[in-house]
């Protein structure tokens, strides 16, 4: 069974293969850290609930990708941050596995 890590790697690999002109960056929020490191990162701007990937688009917009396993659930904080991003005009997708995320991205890129 694929992990969220495996799925995210597959999505990034697909994006870099078929859309090499885009800028794709990971937001490594999900790791366990010491309290000291957590305080330091929060002061630097780390934000709980931010999606796992950001894709900078040619038109100045962005697509944020939240990766979940097929049975994964969004936390309340994730839902709030995603709503704020959408309110600001950004696109947010939740990929339940690599295939789902790739399908959603492919649909967006066809527009």
C-alpha positions as CSV (number, residue, x, y, z in Angstrom):
1,X,0.0,0.0,0.0
2,X,1.4,3.4,-1.0
3,X,2.2,5.9,1.7
4,X,1.5,9.7,1.4
5,X,5.3,10.1,0.8
6,X,5.2,7.6,-2.1
7,X,2.1,9.3,-3.6
8,X,3.7,12.8,-3.3
9,X,6.9,11.6,-4.9
10,X,4.9,10.2,-7.8
11,X,3.0,13.4,-8.3
12,X,6.2,15.5,-8.2
13,X,7.9,13.1,-10.7
14,X,4.9,13.4,-13.1
15,X,4.8,17.2,-12.8
16,X,8.6,17.5,-13.5
17,X,8.4,15.1,-16.4
18,X,5.4,16.7,-18.2
19,X,5.5,20.3,-17.0
20,X,9.3,21.0,-16.5
21,X,8.7,24.8,-16.9
22,X,6.6,25.0,-13.8
23,X,8.1,25.6,-10.3
24,X,7.1,22.9,-7.9
25,X,8.0,23.0,-4.2
26,X,7.3,20.9,-1.2
27,X,6.2,22.3,2.1
28,X,7.7,19.8,4.7
29,X,5.2,20.5,7.6
30,X,4.3,17.0,8.6
31,X,7.4,15.8,10.4
32,X,7.8,15.5,14.2
33,X,10.2,18.1,15.6
34,X,11.5,19.1,18.9
35,X,9.6,21.9,20.7
36,X,12.6,24.2,20.2
37,X,12.8,23.5,16.5
38,X,9.0,24.0,16.2
39,X,9.1,27.4,17.9
40,X,12.0,28.5,15.6
41,X,10.2,27.3,12.4
42,X,6.9,28.9,13.5
43,X,8.8,32.2,14.0
44,X,10.3,31.7,10.4
45,X,6.8,31.4,9.0
46,X,5.9,27.7,9.1
47,X,2.1,27.4,9.1
48,X,0.1,24.5,10.3
49,X,-2.4,23.3,7.8
50,X,-0.6,24.6,4.7
51,X,-0.8,22.1,1.8
52,X,2.1,19.7,0.9
53,X,3.0,21.2,-2.5
54,X,2.8,24.5,-4.3
55,X,2.9,24.9,-8.0
56,X,3.7,28.4,-9.4
57,X,1.7,28.9,-12.6
58,X,2.7,31.1,-15.6
59,X,-0.2,33.5,-15.1
60,X,1.0,34.4,-11.6
61,X,-1.5,32.1,-9.9
62,X,-0.7,29.0,-7.9
63,X,-2.0,25.5,-7.3
64,X,-1.7,24.1,-3.8
65,X,-1.8,20.3,-3.5
66,X,-2.7,18.5,-0.3
67,X,-1.8,14.9,-0.4
68,X,-3.8,12.3,1.5
69,X,-3.9,8.5,1.4
70,X,-7.1,7.1,0.0
71,X,-8.5,6.9,3.5
72,X,-7.0,10.2,4.8
73,X,-8.9,13.0,6.3
74,X,-8.4,16.7,6.4
75,X,-7.8,18.3,9.8
76,X,-9.8,21.3,10.9
77,X,-6.7,23.5,10.6
78,X,-6.1,22.2,7.0
79,X,-9.7,23.0,6.1
80,X,-9.4,26.5,7.5
81,X,-6.1,27.2,5.7
82,X,-7.4,25.8,2.4
83,X,-10.5,28.0,2.6
84,X,-8.2,31.1,3.2
85,X,-6.1,30.2,0.2
86,X,-9.2,29.8,-2.0
87,X,-10.6,33.1,-0.7
88,X,-7.4,34.7,-1.8
89,X,-7.8,33.3,-5.3
90,X,-5.5,30.3,-5.2
91,X,-6.5,26.8,-6.4
92,X,-6.4,24.0,-3.8
93,X,-6.8,20.4,-4.6
94,X,-6.8,17.4,-2.3
95,X,-5.3,14.3,-3.9
96,X,-6.4,11.1,-2.4
97,X,-3.5,9.1,-3.7
98,X,-1.1,9.9,-6.6
99,X,-3.6,8.9,-9.4
100,X,-6.3,11.2,-8.0
101,X,-3.9,14.2,-7.7
102,X,-2.5,13.6,-11.2
103,X,-6.0,13.4,-12.7
104,X,-7.1,16.7,-11.0
105,X,-3.9,18.5,-12.1
106,X,-4.3,17.2,-15.6
107,X,-7.9,18.5,-15.7
108,X,-6.7,21.9,-14.5
109,X,-3.9,22.1,-17.0
110,X,-6.3,21.3,-19.9
111,X,-8.3,24.4,-19.2
